Amino acid sequence: MPSIQQLLSIARKAATAAGKAIMEIYDKGDFSTEFKEDNSPVTKADIKAHELIVACLSESKLPIVSEESVKA
């Protein structure tokens, strides 16, 4: 099991990567929105942030629950 310090480092890495990706998408002016099966909105930035966060957090070996990974 990773230490608290290791988990915090992983979380910071995930947040930084997701934030950077979100800003890059919005800096390009891409505000397009799609709708999931449950009719809730999701943007390209949401999906990219989800992918990066899950990739980073998978290092922790802890279960990951995310709104974007739930099938409606």
C-alpha positions as CSV (number, residue, x, y, z in Angstrom):
1,M,0.0,0.0,0.0
2,P,1.4,3.4,-0.9
3,S,2.1,5.9,1.8
4,I,0.1,9.0,2.3
5,Q,2.9,11.1,0.8
6,Q,3.0,8.8,-2.3
7,L,-0.7,9.1,-2.7
8,L,-0.6,12.9,-2.4
9,S,2.1,13.0,-5.0
10,I,0.0,10.8,-7.4
11,A,-3.0,13.0,-6.7
12,R,-1.1,16.2,-7.4
13,K,0.3,14.7,-10.6
14,A,-3.3,13.8,-11.7
15,A,-4.7,17.2,-10.9
16,T,-1.9,19.0,-12.7
17,A,-2.1,16.9,-15.8
18,A,-5.9,17.2,-16.0
19,G,-5.9,20.9,-15.4
20,K,-3.3,21.5,-18.1
21,A,-5.3,19.4,-20.6
22,I,-8.5,21.2,-19.8
23,M,-7.0,24.6,-20.3
24,E,-5.4,23.5,-23.6
25,I,-8.8,22.4,-24.9
26,Y,-10.5,25.6,-23.7
27,D,-7.7,27.8,-25.0
28,K,-8.5,26.4,-28.5
29,G,-12.1,27.5,-27.9
30,D,-13.5,23.9,-28.1
31,F,-16.6,24.2,-25.9
32,S,-18.5,21.4,-27.7
33,T,-20.8,19.3,-25.6
34,E,-22.1,15.8,-26.2
35,F,-24.7,13.9,-24.2
36,K,-24.3,10.6,-22.4
37,E,-26.9,7.9,-22.5
38,D,-28.6,9.4,-19.4
39,N,-28.8,12.8,-21.3
40,S,-26.2,14.5,-19.0
41,P,-23.7,16.7,-20.8
42,V,-20.0,15.8,-21.2
43,T,-17.3,17.9,-22.9
44,K,-14.1,16.9,-24.7
45,A,-12.3,18.5,-21.7
46,D,-14.3,16.2,-19.3
47,I,-13.3,13.1,-21.2
48,K,-9.6,14.1,-21.5
49,A,-9.4,15.0,-17.8
50,H,-11.0,11.7,-16.9
51,E,-8.6,9.7,-19.0
52,L,-5.5,11.5,-17.5
53,I,-6.8,11.2,-13.9
54,V,-7.5,7.5,-14.2
55,A,-4.1,6.9,-15.8
56,C,-2.3,8.7,-13.0
57,L,-4.4,7.3,-10.2
58,S,-4.0,3.7,-11.4
59,E,-0.4,3.9,-10.0
60,S,-2.0,3.8,-6.5
61,K,-3.6,0.4,-7.1
62,L,-6.7,1.7,-5.3
63,P,-10.2,1.3,-6.9
64,I,-11.2,4.3,-8.9
65,V,-14.8,5.6,-9.2
66,S,-15.6,8.3,-11.7
67,E,-18.7,9.8,-13.1
68,E,-17.3,9.5,-16.6
69,S,-16.6,5.8,-16.3
70,V,-20.1,4.9,-15.2
71,K,-22.4,3.6,-17.9
72,A,-25.8,5.2,-17.8
